[in-house]
Every structure is written in C-alpha cells, then in structure tokens.
Amino acid sequence: MRRRFRYTPLKWICGVILVSLGIGMLLAILIPYCIPLLAILFIGAGIWLIFNFHQC
C-alpha cells in the first residue's frame, strides 16, 4: 500500500507545474491580442466603481 502512494505528491506537483506552464504559454501568446480588451475592461470597471461610490 505504501509503495503505491509514495510518489503521489510528486506527480501532483509535476502536474501543477505542467498546467501552470501551459497556462503561462497560452497567456504569453494571447496577451498581445487581449491588451485592448483588458484596457476596456479596466476602464469599464473604474467607471462602474466611480458611479457606485457617487450613489452612496
């Protein structure tokens, strides 16, 4: 039983590292195309927060 679960944390850590690398590569490819969209989202969020604080 112990031999079976001996490398489970190592496999889990390797899986997390591989997934994070994949997400990082995907973001590195997509970020140049998403910068205008992110800017619009941040501007919209700022305007929304300003209107919410003025209503109080």
mmCIF entry with sequence, helices, sheets and N, C-alpha, C, O atoms, coordinates in Angstrom:
data_MODEL
# 
_entry.id   MODEL 
# 
_entity.id                         1 
_entity.type                       polymer 
_entity.pdbx_number_of_molecules   1 
# 
_entity_poly.entity_id                      1 
_entity_poly.type                           'polypeptide(L)' 
_entity_poly.nstd_linkage                   no 
_entity_poly.nstd_monomer                   no 
_entity_poly.pdbx_seq_one_letter_code       MRRRFRYTPLKWICGVILVSLGIGMLLAILIPYCIPLLAILFIGAGIWLIFNFHQC 
_entity_poly.pdbx_seq_one_letter_code_can   MRRRFRYTPLKWICGVILVSLGIGMLLAILIPYCIPLLAILFIGAGIWLIFNFHQC 
_entity_poly.pdbx_strand_id                 A 
# 
loop_
_entity_poly_seq.entity_id 
_entity_poly_seq.num 
_entity_poly_seq.mon_id 
_entity_poly_seq.hetero 
1 1  MET n 
1 2  ARG n 
1 3  ARG n 
1 4  ARG n 
1 5  PHE n 
1 6  ARG n 
1 7  TYR n 
1 8  THR n 
1 9  PRO n 
1 10 LEU n 
1 11 LYS n 
1 12 TRP n 
1 13 ILE n 
1 14 CYS n 
1 15 GLY n 
1 16 VAL n 
1 17 ILE n 
1 18 LEU n 
1 19 VAL n 
1 20 SER n 
1 21 LEU n 
1 22 GLY n 
1 23 ILE n 
1 24 GLY n 
1 25 MET n 
1 26 LEU n 
1 27 LEU n 
1 28 ALA n 
1 29 ILE n 
1 30 LEU n 
1 31 ILE n 
1 32 PRO n 
1 33 TYR n 
1 34 CYS n 
1 35 ILE n 
1 36 PRO n 
1 37 LEU n 
1 38 LEU n 
1 39 ALA n 
1 40 ILE n 
1 41 LEU n 
1 42 PHE n 
1 43 ILE n 
1 44 GLY n 
1 45 ALA n 
1 46 GLY n 
1 47 ILE n 
1 48 TRP n 
1 49 LEU n 
1 50 ILE n 
1 51 PHE n 
1 52 ASN n 
1 53 PHE n 
1 54 HIS n 
1 55 GLN n 
1 56 CYS n 
# 
_struct_asym.id          A 
_struct_asym.entity_id   1 
# 
_struct_conf.conf_type_id            HELX_P 
_struct_conf.id                      HELX_P1 
_struct_conf.pdbx_PDB_helix_id       AA1 
_struct_conf.beg_label_comp_id       THR 
_struct_conf.beg_label_asym_id       A 
_struct_conf.beg_label_seq_id        8 
_struct_conf.pdbx_beg_PDB_ins_code   ? 
_struct_conf.end_label_comp_id       GLN 
_struct_conf.end_label_asym_id       A 
_struct_conf.end_label_seq_id        55 
_struct_conf.pdbx_end_PDB_ins_code   ? 
_struct_conf.beg_auth_comp_id        THR 
_struct_conf.beg_auth_asym_id        A 
_struct_conf.beg_auth_seq_id         8 
_struct_conf.end_auth_comp_id        GLN 
_struct_conf.end_auth_asym_id        A 
_struct_conf.end_auth_seq_id         55 
_struct_conf.pdbx_PDB_helix_class    1 
_struct_conf.details                 ? 
_struct_conf.pdbx_PDB_helix_length   48 
# 
_struct_conf_type.id          HELX_P 
_struct_conf_type.criteria    ? 
_struct_conf_type.reference   ? 
# 
loop_
_atom_site.group_PDB 
_atom_site.id 
_atom_site.type_symbol 
_atom_site.label_atom_id 
_atom_site.label_alt_id 
_atom_site.label_comp_id 
_atom_site.label_asym_id 
_atom_site.label_entity_id 
_atom_site.label_seq_id 
_atom_site.pdbx_PDB_ins_code 
_atom_site.Cartn_x 
_atom_site.Cartn_y 
_atom_site.Cartn_z 
_atom_site.occupancy 
_atom_site.B_iso_or_equiv 
_atom_site.pdbx_formal_charge 
_atom_site.auth_seq_id 
_atom_site.auth_comp_id 
_atom_site.auth_asym_id 
_atom_site.auth_atom_id 
_atom_site.pdbx_PDB_model_num 
ATOM 1   N N  . MET A 1 1  ? 0.822   -1.198 0.000   1.00 0.00 ? 1  MET A N  1 
ATOM 2   C CA . MET A 1 1  ? 0.000   0.000  0.000   1.00 0.00 ? 1  MET A CA 1 
ATOM 3   C C  . MET A 1 1  ? 0.868   1.265  0.000   1.00 0.00 ? 1  MET A C  1 
ATOM 4   O O  . MET A 1 1  ? 0.582   2.218  -0.725  1.00 0.00 ? 1  MET A O  1 
ATOM 5   N N  . ARG A 1 2  ? 1.910   1.267  0.804   1.00 0.00 ? 2  ARG A N  1 
ATOM 6   C CA . ARG A 1 2  ? 2.722   2.474  0.899   1.00 0.00 ? 2  ARG A CA 1 
ATOM 7   C C  . ARG A 1 2  ? 3.485   2.736  -0.393  1.00 0.00 ? 2  ARG A C  1 
ATOM 8   O O  . ARG A 1 2  ? 3.681   3.893  -0.767  1.00 0.00 ? 2  ARG A O  1 
ATOM 9   N N  . ARG A 1 3  ? 3.919   1.686  -1.080  1.00 0.00 ? 3  ARG A N  1 
ATOM 10  C CA . ARG A 1 3  ? 4.646   1.886  -2.330  1.00 0.00 ? 3  ARG A CA 1 
ATOM 11  C C  . ARG A 1 3  ? 3.758   2.540  -3.380  1.00 0.00 ? 3  ARG A C  1 
ATOM 12  O O  . ARG A 1 3  ? 4.224   3.318  -4.213  1.00 0.00 ? 3  ARG A O  1 
ATOM 13  N N  . ARG A 1 4  ? 2.482   2.213  -3.324  1.00 0.00 ? 4  ARG A N  1 
ATOM 14  C CA . ARG A 1 4  ? 1.561   2.724  -4.330  1.00 0.00 ? 4  ARG A CA 1 
ATOM 15  C C  . ARG A 1 4  ? 1.390   4.244  -4.211  1.00 0.00 ? 4  ARG A C  1 
ATOM 16  O O  . ARG A 1 4  ? 1.303   4.941  -5.222  1.00 0.00 ? 4  ARG A O  1 
ATOM 17  N N  . PHE A 1 5  ? 1.342   4.757  -2.971  1.00 0.00 ? 5  PHE A N  1 
ATOM 18  C CA . PHE A 1 5  ? 1.078   6.173  -2.741  1.00 0.00 ? 5  PHE A CA 1 
ATOM 19  C C  . PHE A 1 5  ? 2.350   6.972  -2.475  1.00 0.00 ? 5  PHE A C  1 
ATOM 20  O O  . PHE A 1 5  ? 2.283   8.121  -2.037  1.00 0.00 ? 5  PHE A O  1 
ATOM 21  N N  . ARG A 1 6  ? 3.490   6.376  -2.735  1.00 0.00 ? 6  ARG A N  1 
ATOM 22  C CA . ARG A 1 6  ? 4.746   7.026  -2.398  1.00 0.00 ? 6  ARG A CA 1 
ATOM 23  C C  . ARG A 1 6  ? 5.018   8.254  -3.272  1.00 0.00 ? 6  ARG A C  1 
ATOM 24  O O  . ARG A 1 6  ? 5.488   9.277  -2.774  1.00 0.00 ? 6  ARG A O  1 
ATOM 25  N N  . TYR A 1 7  ? 4.726   8.155  -4.563  1.00 0.00 ? 7  TYR A N  1 
ATOM 26  C CA . TYR A 1 7  ? 5.061   9.242  -5.479  1.00 0.00 ? 7  TYR A CA 1 
ATOM 27  C C  . TYR A 1 7  ? 3.851   10.104 -5.847  1.00 0.00 ? 7  TYR A C  1 
ATOM 28  O O  . TYR A 1 7  ? 3.927   10.907 -6.777  1.00 0.00 ? 7  TYR A O  1 
ATOM 29  N N  . THR A 1 8  ? 2.745   9.947  -5.134  1.00 0.00 ? 8  THR A N  1 
ATOM 30  C CA . THR A 1 8  ? 1.548   10.715 -5.466  1.00 0.00 ? 8  THR A CA 1 
ATOM 31  C C  . THR A 1 8  ? 1.773   12.222 -5.317  1.00 0.00 ? 8  THR A C  1 
ATOM 32  O O  . THR A 1 8  ? 1.392   12.967 -6.220  1.00 0.00 ? 8  THR A O  1 
ATOM 33  N N  . PRO A 1 9  ? 2.373   12.711 -4.221  1.00 0.00 ? 9  PRO A N  1 
ATOM 34  C CA . PRO A 1 9  ? 2.598   14.162 -4.131  1.00 0.00 ? 9  PRO A CA 1 
ATOM 35  C C  . PRO A 1 9  ? 3.513   14.678 -5.236  1.00 0.00 ? 9  PRO A C  1 
ATOM 36  O O  . PRO A 1 9  ? 3.317   15.783 -5.743  1.00 0.00 ? 9  PRO A O  1 
ATOM 37  N N  . LEU A 1 10 ? 4.513   13.879 -5.609  1.00 0.00 ? 10 LEU A N  1 
ATOM 38  C CA . LEU A 1 10 ? 5.427   14.280 -6.677  1.00 0.00 ? 10 LEU A CA 1 
ATOM 39  C C  . LEU A 1 10 ? 4.685   14.402 -8.003  1.00 0.00 ? 10 LEU A C  1 
ATOM 40  O O  . LEU A 1 10 ? 4.903   15.357 -8.749  1.00 0.00 ? 10 LEU A O  1 
ATOM 41  N N  . LYS A 1 11 ? 3.811   13.442 -8.303  1.00 0.00 ? 11 LYS A N  1 
ATOM 42  C CA . LYS A 1 11 ? 3.021   13.502 -9.534  1.00 0.00 ? 11 LYS A CA 1 
ATOM 43  C C  . LYS A 1 11 ? 2.097   14.718 -9.514  1.00 0.00 ? 11 LYS A C  1 
ATOM 44  O O  . LYS A 1 11 ? 1.928   15.392 -10.530 1.00 0.00 ? 11 LYS A O  1 
ATOM 45  N N  . TRP A 1 12 ? 1.496   14.995 -8.349  1.00 0.00 ? 12 TRP A N  1 
ATOM 46  C CA . TRP A 1 12 ? 0.587   16.127 -8.225  1.00 0.00 ? 12 TRP A CA 1 
ATOM 47  C C  . TRP A 1 12 ? 1.335   17.431 -8.468  1.00 0.00 ? 12 TRP A C  1 
ATOM 48  O O  . TRP A 1 12 ? 0.847   18.301 -9.190  1.00 0.00 ? 12 TRP A O  1 
ATOM 49  N N  . ILE A 1 13 ? 2.526   17.573 -7.867  1.00 0.00 ? 13 ILE A N  1 
ATOM 50  C CA . ILE A 1 13 ? 3.328   18.788 -8.037  1.00 0.00 ? 13 ILE A CA 1 
ATOM 51  C C  . ILE A 1 13 ? 3.749   18.949 -9.496  1.00 0.00 ? 13 ILE A C  1 
ATOM 52  O O  . ILE A 1 13 ? 3.688   20.052 -10.038 1.00 0.00 ? 13 ILE A O  1 
ATOM 53  N N  . CYS A 1 14 ? 4.176   17.857 -10.137 1.00 0.00 ? 14 CYS A N  1 
ATOM 54  C CA . CYS A 1 14 ? 4.564   17.919 -11.555 1.00 0.00 ? 14 CYS A CA 1 
ATOM 55  C C  . CYS A 1 14 ? 3.374   18.309 -12.426 1.00 0.00 ? 14 CYS A C  1 
ATOM 56  O O  . CYS A 1 14 ? 3.522   19.082 -13.372 1.00 0.00 ? 14 CYS A O  1 
ATOM 57  N N  . GLY A 1 15 ? 2.203   17.779 -12.113 1.00 0.00 ? 15 GLY A N  1 
ATOM 58  C CA . GLY A 1 15 ? 1.006   18.141 -12.865 1.00 0.00 ? 15 GLY A CA 1 
ATOM 59  C C  . GLY A 1 15 ? 0.682   19.615 -12.728 1.00 0.00 ? 15 GLY A C  1 
ATOM 60  O O  . GLY A 1 15 ? 0.334   20.273 -13.709 1.00 0.00 ? 15 GLY A O  1 
ATOM 61  N N  . VAL A 1 16 ? 0.795   20.142 -11.507 1.00 0.00 ? 16 VAL A N  1 
ATOM 62  C CA . VAL A 1 16 ? 0.526   21.566 -11.283 1.00 0.00 ? 16 VAL A CA 1 
ATOM 63  C C  . VAL A 1 16 ? 1.523   22.421 -12.058 1.00 0.00 ? 16 VAL A C  1 
ATOM 64  O O  . VAL A 1 16 ? 1.149   23.429 -12.657 1.00 0.00 ? 16 VAL A O  1 
ATOM 65  N N  . ILE A 1 17 ? 2.802   22.014 -12.044 1.00 0.00 ? 17 ILE A N  1 
ATOM 66  C CA . ILE A 1 17 ? 3.831   22.769 -12.768 1.00 0.00 ? 17 ILE A CA 1 
ATOM 67  C C  . ILE A 1 17 ? 3.551   22.753 -14.269 1.00 0.00 ? 17 ILE A C  1 
ATOM 68  O O  . ILE A 1 17 ? 3.661   23.784 -14.932 1.00 0.00 ? 17 ILE A O  1 
ATOM 69  N N  . LEU A 1 18 ? 3.187   21.578 -14.809 1.00 0.00 ? 18 LEU A N  1 
ATOM 70  C CA . LEU A 1 18 ? 2.907   21.488 -16.245 1.00 0.00 ? 18 LEU A CA 1 
ATOM 71  C C  . LEU A 1 18 ? 1.693   22.327 -16.633 1.00 0.00 ? 18 LEU A C  1 
ATOM 72  O O  . LEU A 1 18 ? 1.702   23.002 -17.663 1.00 0.00 ? 18 LEU A O  1 
ATOM 73  N N  . VAL A 1 19 ? 0.650   22.283 -15.805 1.00 0.00 ? 19 VAL A N  1 
ATOM 74  C CA . VAL A 1 19 ? -0.547  23.073 -16.102 1.00 0.00 ? 19 VAL A CA 1 
ATOM 75  C C  . VAL A 1 19 ? -0.223  24.562 -16.051 1.00 0.00 ? 19 VAL A C  1 
ATOM 76  O O  . VAL A 1 19 ? -0.666  25.322 -16.912 1.00 0.00 ? 19 VAL A O  1 
ATOM 77  N N  . SER A 1 20 ? 0.550   24.986 -15.044 1.00 0.00 ? 20 SER A N  1 
ATOM 78  C CA . SER A 1 20 ? 0.884   26.405 -14.942 1.00 0.00 ? 20 SER A CA 1 
ATOM 79  C C  . SER A 1 20 ? 1.763   26.851 -16.111 1.00 0.00 ? 20 SER A C  1 
ATOM 80  O O  . SER A 1 20 ? 1.618   27.971 -16.601 1.00 0.00 ? 20 SER A O  1 
ATOM 81  N N  . LEU A 1 21 ? 2.676   25.981 -16.560 1.00 0.00 ? 21 LEU A N  1 
ATOM 82  C CA . LEU A 1 21 ? 3.487   26.318 -17.733 1.00 0.00 ? 21 LEU A CA 1 
ATOM 83  C C  . LEU A 1 21 ? 2.616   26.457 -18.982 1.00 0.00 ? 21 LEU A C  1 
ATOM 84  O O  . LEU A 1 21 ? 2.805   27.374 -19.781 1.00 0.00 ? 21 LEU A O  1 
ATOM 85  N N  . GLY A 1 22 ? 1.662   25.539 -19.140 1.00 0.00 ? 22 GLY A N  1 
ATOM 86  C CA . GLY A 1 22 ? 0.761   25.617 -20.288 1.00 0.00 ? 22 GLY A CA 1 
ATOM 87  C C  . GLY A 1 22 ? -0.066  26.889 -20.273 1.00 0.00 ? 22 GLY A C  1 
ATOM 88  O O  . GLY A 1 22 ? -0.223  27.543 -21.303 1.00 0.00 ? 22 GLY A O  1 
ATOM 89  N N  . ILE A 1 23 ? -0.599  27.245 -19.097 1.00 0.00 ? 23 ILE A N  1 
ATOM 90  C CA . ILE A 1 23 ? -1.384  28.477 -18.992 1.00 0.00 ? 23 ILE A CA 1 
ATOM 91  C C  . ILE A 1 23 ? -0.499  29.685 -19.263 1.00 0.00 ? 23 ILE A C  1 
ATOM 92  O O  . ILE A 1 23 ? -0.921  30.637 -19.920 1.00 0.00 ? 23 ILE A O  1 
ATOM 93  N N  . GLY A 1 24 ? 0.740   29.643 -18.752 1.00 0.00 ? 24 GLY A N  1 
ATOM 94  C CA . GLY A 1 24 ? 1.669   30.750 -18.990 1.00 0.00 ? 24 GLY A CA 1 
ATOM 95  C C  . GLY A 1 24 ? 1.980   30.922 -20.467 1.00 0.00 ? 24 GLY A C  1 
ATOM 96  O O  . GLY A 1 24 ? 2.017   32.047 -20.966 1.00 0.00 ? 24 GLY A O  1 
ATOM 97  N N  . MET A 1 25 ? 2.206   29.815 -21.175 1.00 0.00 ? 25 MET A N  1 
ATOM 98  C CA . MET A 1 25 ? 2.475   29.903 -22.614 1.00 0.00 ? 25 MET A CA 1 
ATOM 99  C C  . MET A 1 25 ? 1.257   30.426 -23.369 1.00 0.00 ? 25 MET A C  1 
ATOM 100 O O  . MET A 1 25 ? 1.389   31.242 -24.281 1.00 0.00 ? 25 MET A O  1 
ATOM 101 N N  . LEU A 1 26 ? 0.075   29.955 -22.987 1.00 0.00 ? 26 LEU A N  1 
ATOM 102 C CA . LEU A 1 26 ? -1.152  30.416 -23.637 1.00 0.00 ? 26 LEU A CA 1 
ATOM 103 C C  . LEU A 1 26 ? -1.343  31.914 -23.429 1.00 0.00 ? 26 LEU A C  1 
ATOM 104 O O  . LEU A 1 26 ? -1.696  32.637 -24.361 1.00 0.00 ? 26 LEU A O  1 
ATOM 105 N N  . LEU A 1 27 ? -1.106  32.379 -22.188 1.00 0.00 ? 27 LEU A N  1 
ATOM 106 C CA . LEU A 1 27 ? -1.241  33.808 -21.915 1.00 0.00 ? 27 LEU A CA 1 
ATOM 107 C C  . LEU A 1 27 ? -0.191  34.615 -22.675 1.00 0.00 ? 27 LEU A C  1 
ATOM 108 O O  . LEU A 1 27 ? -0.481  35.706 -23.166 1.00 0.00 ? 27 LEU A O  1 
ATOM 109 N N  . ALA A 1 28 ? 1.036   34.077 -22.773 1.00 0.00 ? 28 ALA A N  1 
ATOM 110 C CA . ALA A 1 28 ? 2.089   34.793 -23.500 1.00 0.00 ? 28 ALA A CA 1 
ATOM 111 C C  . ALA A 1 28 ? 1.718   34.951 -24.972 1.00 0.00 ? 28 ALA A C  1 
ATOM 112 O O  . ALA A 1 28 ? 2.073   35.949 -25.598 1.00 0.00 ? 28 ALA A O  1 
ATOM 113 N N  . ILE A 1 29 ? 1.006   33.970 -25.525 1.00 0.00 ? 29 ILE A N  1 
ATOM 114 C CA . ILE A 1 29 ? 0.580   34.064 -26.922 1.00 0.00 ? 29 ILE A CA 1 
ATOM 115 C C  . ILE A 1 29 ? -0.609  35.018 -27.060 1.00 0.00 ? 29 ILE A C  1 
ATOM 116 O O  . ILE A 1 29 ? -0.676  35.796 -28.011 1.00 0.00 ? 29 ILE A O  1 
ATOM 117 N N  . LEU A 1 30 ? -1.546  34.957 -26.111 1.00 0.00 ? 30 LEU A N  1 
ATOM 118 C CA . LEU A 1 30 ? -2.798  35.698 -26.264 1.00 0.00 ? 30 LEU A CA 1 
ATOM 119 C C  . LEU A 1 30 ? -2.741  37.131 -25.757 1.00 0.00 ? 30 LEU A C  1 
ATOM 120 O O  . LEU A 1 30 ? -3.544  37.959 -26.189 1.00 0.00 ? 30 LEU A O  1 
ATOM 121 N N  . ILE A 1 31 ? -1.804  37.457 -24.842 1.00 0.00 ? 31 ILE A N  1 
ATOM 122 C CA . ILE A 1 31 ? -1.808  38.787 -24.226 1.00 0.00 ? 31 ILE A CA 1 
ATOM 123 C C  . ILE A 1 31 ? -1.671  39.913 -25.253 1.00 0.00 ? 31 ILE A C  1 
ATOM 124 O O  . ILE A 1 31 ? -2.376  40.914 -25.121 1.00 0.00 ? 31 ILE A O  1 
ATOM 125 N N  . PRO A 1 32 ? -0.803  39.809 -26.272 1.00 0.00 ? 32 PRO A N  1 
ATOM 126 C CA . PRO A 1 32 ? -0.743  40.927 -27.235 1.00 0.00 ? 32 PRO A CA 1 
ATOM 127 C C  . PRO A 1 32 ? -2.081  41.211 -27.920 1.00 0.00 ? 32 PRO A C  1 
ATOM 128 O O  . PRO A 1 32 ? -2.354  42.354 -28.286 1.00 0.00 ? 32 PRO A O  1 
ATOM 129 N N  . TYR A 1 33 ? -2.909  40.195 -28.095 1.00 0.00 ? 33 TYR A N  1 
ATOM 130 C CA . TYR A 1 33 ? -4.214  40.403 -28.716 1.00 0.00 ? 33 TYR A CA 1 
ATOM 131 C C  . TYR A 1 33 ? -5.254  40.870 -27.701 1.00 0.00 ? 33 TYR A C  1 
ATOM 132 O O  . TYR A 1 33 ? -6.259  41.474 -28.076 1.00 0.00 ? 33 TYR A O  1 
ATOM 133 N N  . CYS A 1 34 ? -5.016  40.594 -26.414 1.00 0.00 ? 34 CYS A N  1 
ATOM 134 C CA . CYS A 1 34 ? -6.017  40.883 -25.384 1.00 0.00 ? 34 CYS A CA 1 
ATOM 135 C C  . CYS A 1 34 ? -5.788  42.218 -24.686 1.00 0.00 ? 34 CYS A C  1 
ATOM 136 O O  . CYS A 1 34 ? -6.622  42.629 -23.879 1.00 0.00 ? 34 CYS A O  1 
ATOM 137 N N  . ILE A 1 35 ? -4.680  42.912 -24.971 1.00 0.00 ? 35 ILE A N  1 
ATOM 138 C CA . ILE A 1 35 ? -4.394  44.156 -24.251 1.00 0.00 ? 35 ILE A CA 1 
ATOM 139 C C  . ILE A 1 35 ? -5.506  45.194 -24.447 1.00 0.00 ? 35 ILE A C  1 
ATOM 140 O O  . ILE A 1 35 ? -5.927  45.798 -23.461 1.00 0.00 ? 35 ILE A O  1 
ATOM 141 N N  . PRO A 1 36 ? -6.005  45.433 -25.671 1.00 0.00 ? 36 PRO A N  1 
ATOM 142 C CA . PRO A 1 36 ? -7.110  46.403 -25.802 1.00 0.00 ? 36 PRO A CA 1 
ATOM 143 C C  . PRO A 1 36 ? -8.359  45.969 -25.044 1.00 0.00 ? 36 PRO A C  1 
ATOM 144 O O  . PRO A 1 36 ? -9.035  46.800 -24.437 1.00 0.00 ? 36 PRO A O  1 
ATOM 145 N N  . LEU A 1 37 ? -8.670  44.686 -25.071 1.00 0.00 ? 37 LEU A N  1 
ATOM 146 C CA . LEU A 1 37 ? -9.836  44.176 -24.348 1.00 0.00 ? 37 LEU A CA 1 
ATOM 147 C C  . LEU A 1 37 ? -9.666  44.364 -22.845 1.00 0.00 ? 37 LEU A C  1 
ATOM 148 O O  . LEU A 1 37 ? -10.602 44.774 -22.159 1.00 0.00 ? 37 LEU A O  1 
ATOM 149 N N  . LEU A 1 38 ? -8.464  44.064 -22.326 1.00 0.00 ? 38 LEU A N  1 
ATOM 150 C CA . LEU A 1 38 ? -8.198  44.256 -20.902 1.00 0.00 ? 38 LEU A CA 1 
ATOM 151 C C  . LEU A 1 38 ? -8.291  45.731 -20.530 1.00 0.00 ? 38 LEU A C  1 
ATOM 152 O O  . LEU A 1 38 ? -8.815  46.068 -19.468 1.00 0.00 ? 38 LEU A O  1 
ATOM 153 N N  . ALA A 1 39 ? -7.791  46.610 -21.388 1.00 0.00 ? 39 ALA A N  1 
ATOM 154 C CA . ALA A 1 39 ? -7.869  48.045 -21.112 1.00 0.00 ? 39 ALA A CA 1 
ATOM 155 C C  . ALA A 1 39 ? -9.326  48.490 -21.029 1.00 0.00 ? 39 ALA A C  1 
ATOM 156 O O  . ALA A 1 39 ? -9.695  49.248 -20.132 1.00 0.00 ? 39 ALA A O  1 
ATOM 157 N N  . ILE A 1 40 ? -10.152 48.024 -21.959 1.00 0.00 ? 40 ILE A N  1 
ATOM 158 C CA . ILE A 1 40 ? -11.575 48.378 -21.941 1.00 0.00 ? 40 ILE A CA 1 
ATOM 159 C C  . ILE A 1 40 ? -12.235 47.854 -20.671 1.00 0.00 ? 40 ILE A C  1 
ATOM 160 O O  . ILE A 1 40 ? -13.045 48.549 -20.058 1.00 0.00 ? 40 ILE A O  1 
ATOM 161 N N  . LEU A 1 41 ? -11.889 46.622 -20.271 1.00 0.00 ? 41 LEU A N  1 
ATOM 162 C CA . LEU A 1 41 ? -12.470 46.060 -19.051 1.00 0.00 ? 41 LEU A CA 1 
ATOM 163 C C  . LEU A 1 41 ? -12.076 46.868 -17.823 1.00 0.00 ? 41 LEU A C  1 
ATOM 164 O O  . LEU A 1 41 ? -12.917 47.136 -16.964 1.00 0.00 ? 41 LEU A O  1 
ATOM 165 N N  . PHE A 1 42 ? -10.796 47.263 -17.728 1.00 0.00 ? 42 PHE A N  1 
ATOM 166 C CA . PHE A 1 42 ? -10.351 48.041 -16.569 1.00 0.00 ? 42 PHE A CA 1 
ATOM 167 C C  . PHE A 1 42 ? -10.999 49.421 -16.546 1.00 0.00 ? 42 PHE A C  1 
ATOM 168 O O  . PHE A 1 42 ? -11.387 49.906 -15.483 1.00 0.00 ? 42 PHE A O  1 
ATOM 169 N N  . ILE A 1 43 ? -11.118 50.056 -17.709 1.00 0.00 ? 43 ILE A N  1 
ATOM 170 C CA . ILE A 1 43 ? -11.765 51.370 -17.772 1.00 0.00 ? 43 ILE A CA 1 
ATOM 171 C C  . ILE A 1 43 ? -13.233 51.250 -17.371 1.00 0.00 ? 43 ILE A C  1 
ATOM 172 O O  . ILE A 1 43 ? -13.752 52.079 -16.624 1.00 0.00 ? 43 ILE A O  1 
ATOM 173 N N  . GLY A 1 44 ? -13.901 50.202 -17.880 1.00 0.00 ? 44 GLY A N  1 
ATOM 174 C CA . GLY A 1 44 ? -15.303 49.985 -17.518 1.00 0.00 ? 44 GLY A CA 1 
ATOM 175 C C  . GLY A 1 44 ? -15.475 49.714 -16.033 1.00 0.00 ? 44 GLY A C  1 
ATOM 176 O O  . GLY A 1 44 ? -16.415 50.214 -15.416 1.00 0.00 ? 44 GLY A O  1 
ATOM 177 N N  . ALA A 1 45 ? -14.569 48.924 -15.452 1.00 0.00 ? 45 ALA A N  1 
ATOM 178 C CA . ALA A 1 45 ? -14.646 48.640 -14.015 1.00 0.00 ? 45 ALA A CA 1 
ATOM 179 C C  . ALA A 1 45 ? -14.421 49.916 -13.211 1.00 0.00 ? 45 ALA A C  1 
ATOM 180 O O  . ALA A 1 45 ? -15.083 50.133 -12.196 1.00 0.00 ? 45 ALA A O  1 
ATOM 181 N N  . GLY A 1 46 ? -13.494 50.760 -13.655 1.00 0.00 ? 46 GLY A N  1 
ATOM 182 C CA . GLY A 1 46 ? -13.247 52.026 -12.954 1.00 0.00 ? 46 GLY A CA 1 
ATOM 183 C C  . GLY A 1 46 ? -14.459 52.937 -13.003 1.00 0.00 ? 46 GLY A C  1 
ATOM 184 O O  . GLY A 1 46 ? -14.832 53.532 -11.992 1.00 0.00 ? 46 GLY A O  1 
ATOM 185 N N  . ILE A 1 47 ? -15.081 53.050 -14.176 1.00 0.00 ? 47 ILE A N  1 
ATOM 186 C CA . ILE A 1 47 ? -16.278 53.888 -14.314 1.00 0.00 ? 47 ILE A CA 1 
ATOM 187 C C  . ILE A 1 47 ? -17.404 53.348 -13.442 1.00 0.00 ? 47 ILE A C  1 
ATOM 188 O O  . ILE A 1 47 ? -18.118 54.114 -12.796 1.00 0.00 ? 47 ILE A O  1 
ATOM 189 N N  . TRP A 1 48 ? -17.561 52.014 -13.426 1.00 0.00 ? 48 TRP A N  1 
ATOM 190 C CA . TRP A 1 48 ? -18.615 51.392 -12.617 1.00 0.00 ? 48 TRP A CA 1 
ATOM 191 C C  . TRP A 1 48 ? -18.397 51.669 -11.133 1.00 0.00 ? 48 TRP A C  1 
ATOM 192 O O  . TRP A 1 48 ? -19.346 51.962 -10.407 1.00 0.00 ? 48 TRP A O  1 
ATOM 193 N N  . LEU A 1 49 ? -17.135 51.576 -10.680 1.00 0.00 ? 49 LEU A N  1 
ATOM 194 C CA . LEU A 1 49 ? -16.834 51.856 -9.273  1.00 0.00 ? 49 LEU A CA 1 
ATOM 195 C C  . LEU A 1 49 ? -17.105 53.319 -8.940  1.00 0.00 ? 49 LEU A C  1 
ATOM 196 O O  . LEU A 1 49 ? -17.634 53.619 -7.870  1.00 0.00 ? 49 LEU A O  1 
ATOM 197 N N  . ILE A 1 50 ? -16.748 54.239 -9.847  1.00 0.00 ? 50 ILE A N  1 
ATOM 198 C CA . ILE A 1 50 ? -16.988 55.665 -9.599  1.00 0.00 ? 50 ILE A CA 1 
ATOM 199 C C  . ILE A 1 50 ? -18.486 55.925 -9.462  1.00 0.00 ? 50 ILE A C  1 
ATOM 200 O O  . ILE A 1 50 ? -18.910 56.645 -8.558  1.00 0.00 ? 50 ILE A O  1 
ATOM 201 N N  . PHE A 1 51 ? -19.292 55.343 -10.357 1.00 0.00 ? 51 PHE A N  1 
ATOM 202 C CA . PHE A 1 51 ? -20.740 55.550 -10.276 1.00 0.00 ? 51 PHE A CA 1 
ATOM 203 C C  . PHE A 1 51 ? -21.314 54.932 -9.005  1.00 0.00 ? 51 PHE A C  1 
ATOM 204 O O  . PHE A 1 51 ? -22.228 55.502 -8.409  1.00 0.00 ? 51 PHE A O  1 
ATOM 205 N N  . ASN A 1 52 ? -20.799 53.783 -8.579  1.00 0.00 ? 52 ASN A N  1 
ATOM 206 C CA . ASN A 1 52 ? -21.299 53.161 -7.350  1.00 0.00 ? 52 ASN A CA 1 
ATOM 207 C C  . ASN A 1 52 ? -20.963 54.008 -6.131  1.00 0.00 ? 52 ASN A C  1 
ATOM 208 O O  . ASN A 1 52 ? -21.784 54.117 -5.220  1.00 0.00 ? 52 ASN A O  1 
ATOM 209 N N  . PHE A 1 53 ? -19.779 54.609 -6.089  1.00 0.00 ? 53 PHE A N  1 
ATOM 210 C CA . PHE A 1 53 ? -19.410 55.422 -4.930  1.00 0.00 ? 53 PHE A CA 1 
ATOM 211 C C  . PHE A 1 53 ? -20.185 56.736 -4.923  1.00 0.00 ? 53 PHE A C  1 
ATOM 212 O O  . PHE A 1 53 ? -20.473 57.261 -3.848  1.00 0.00 ? 53 PHE A O  1 
ATOM 213 N N  . HIS A 1 54 ? -20.533 57.285 -6.092  1.00 0.00 ? 54 HIS A N  1 
ATOM 214 C CA . HIS A 1 54 ? -21.291 58.535 -6.136  1.00 0.00 ? 54 HIS A CA 1 
ATOM 215 C C  . HIS A 1 54 ? -22.734 58.322 -5.704  1.00 0.00 ? 54 HIS A C  1 
ATOM 216 O O  . HIS A 1 54 ? -23.355 59.252 -5.190  1.00 0.00 ? 54 HIS A O  1 
ATOM 217 N N  . GLN A 1 55 ? -23.288 57.135 -5.895  1.00 0.00 ? 55 GLN A N  1 
ATOM 218 C CA . GLN A 1 55 ? -24.659 56.863 -5.470  1.00 0.00 ? 55 GLN A CA 1 
ATOM 219 C C  . GLN A 1 55 ? -24.761 56.814 -3.952  1.00 0.00 ? 55 GLN A C  1 
ATOM 220 O O  . GLN A 1 55 ? -25.811 57.146 -3.401  1.00 0.00 ? 55 GLN A O  1 
ATOM 221 N N  . CYS A 1 56 ? -23.704 56.411 -3.267  1.00 0.00 ? 56 CYS A N  1 
ATOM 222 C CA . CYS A 1 56 ? -23.727 56.358 -1.804  1.00 0.00 ? 56 CYS A CA 1 
ATOM 223 C C  . CYS A 1 56 ? -23.671 57.778 -1.264  1.00 0.00 ? 56 CYS A C  1 
ATOM 224 O O  . CYS A 1 56 ? -23.679 57.978 -0.050  1.00 0.00 ? 56 CYS A O  1 
# 
